[in-house]
Amino acid sequence: MNTINSTIYGKAYEYACILAIKDIVSKYRRIEIENNESLAIAKDRYKNGISTQDRQEMQLSAKSGIIAIIEMEPRIIEDGKDVLSVSLQPDNVATKNGDIRDVLIIRRSIKWEIGISVKHNHSSLKHSRLSPHLDFGQEWMNHPCSKQYFAEIKPTFDKLQKLKEQNKNWRDLSKKEDNVYVPILKAFAKELLSLNKSKSITGNLIKYLIASNGKDYYKLIHNNNHTTTIMPFNISGTLNKSANKISPQIKIPKIKLPTRIIELGFKEKSKTTLILTMDNGWSISFRIHNASTKVETSLKFDIQLQSKPEDIFYLNRKW
């Protein structure tokens, strides 16, 4: 699936989730869907961007996922004589402040909210970038990178700048992995280990990669194998609260963060991927790649959870 189709399907699935919430919750309590631009875009993609069969499958998938979330969050259907507000967040919220939640469910009367990150066939973590001036240490972990790091990556990005000015495509580069990816990844790994020496940055790194601007949330993933995956990320312990008369049917533990790095190195037989192994069951892969046809002076990470602590569990619901 190309990037354009992926975006259309992702937006359509967001709207399917809104419809599922409205259909299920309205049987129990008053619900209000915020009519904003994000909702209008998602609605258009749902109605005009996908096939009838896709819509039917998304409806089943979204309903299955929302039911599971309600089993963990009974406050959604508790009739507190107030209004349950549901909204879709604009895409630029994630860019501006790191809030990756797509759907917000709010009860203002009790100052309570949860968020859902909605994905269509997508289980990656944040798509962070490296560039000649981007301080990943400060942005990711509130611990600035050294001058030595920027000095080490400068020659490689200077070469990319010249190739960009020549309007070159990435496919025109010979030995792209050896000449671009490997030196950048080596500098990145060296700096990450250096930052961790003076102060353990593992907890902040995980919070950056899987948290949503410090807020707990659920990830809802629509899969093509007729299952919906629901993953709670309960880092701060704000999820899974009881309602006045209803307890959650499924208990969610608070996630235990890593405290130290065990190993960081290249994946076997790979020049594009680093594997970071930490204590408490954490392992993360960082695969670097170019995100465009034309050469540009930044590189993108595809970041995936390789292994996770038992505190992070997931449900697969068939539909």
Sequence and secondary structure as in RCSB ss.txt:
>XXXX:A:sequence
MNTINSTIYGKAYEYACILAIKDIVSKYRRIEIENNESLAIAKDRYKNGISTQDRQEMQLSAKSGIIAIIEMEPR
IIEDGKDVLSVSLQPDNVATKNGDIRDVLIIRRSIKWEIGISVKHNHSSLKHSRLSPHLDFGQEWMNHPCSKQYF
AEIKPTFDKLQKLKEQNKNWRDLSKKEDNVYVPILKAFAKELLSLNKSKSITGNLIKYLIASNGKDYYKLIHNNN
HTTTIMPFNISGTLNKSANKISPQIKIPKIKLPTRIIELGFKEKSKTTLILTMDNGWSISFRIHNASTKVETSLK
FDIQLQSKPEDIFYLNRKW
>XXXX:A:secstr
  HHHHHHHHHHHHHHHHHHHHHHHTTTS EEE   HHHHHHHHHHHHSS HHHHHHHHHHHHHHHHHHHHH GG
GT   SS EEEEE  THHHHHH     EEEEEGGGTEEEEEEEEES       EE SS  HHHHHHS    HHHH
HHHHHHHHHHHHHHHTT BGGG TTHIIIIIHHHHHHHHHHHHHHHHHS  HHHHHHHHHSBTTB EEEEEE TT
SEEEEEEE SSS SS   SS   SS         SEEEEEE TT SSEEEEEESTT EEEEEEE  SSB  S EE
EEEEEEE  TTS  EEEE 
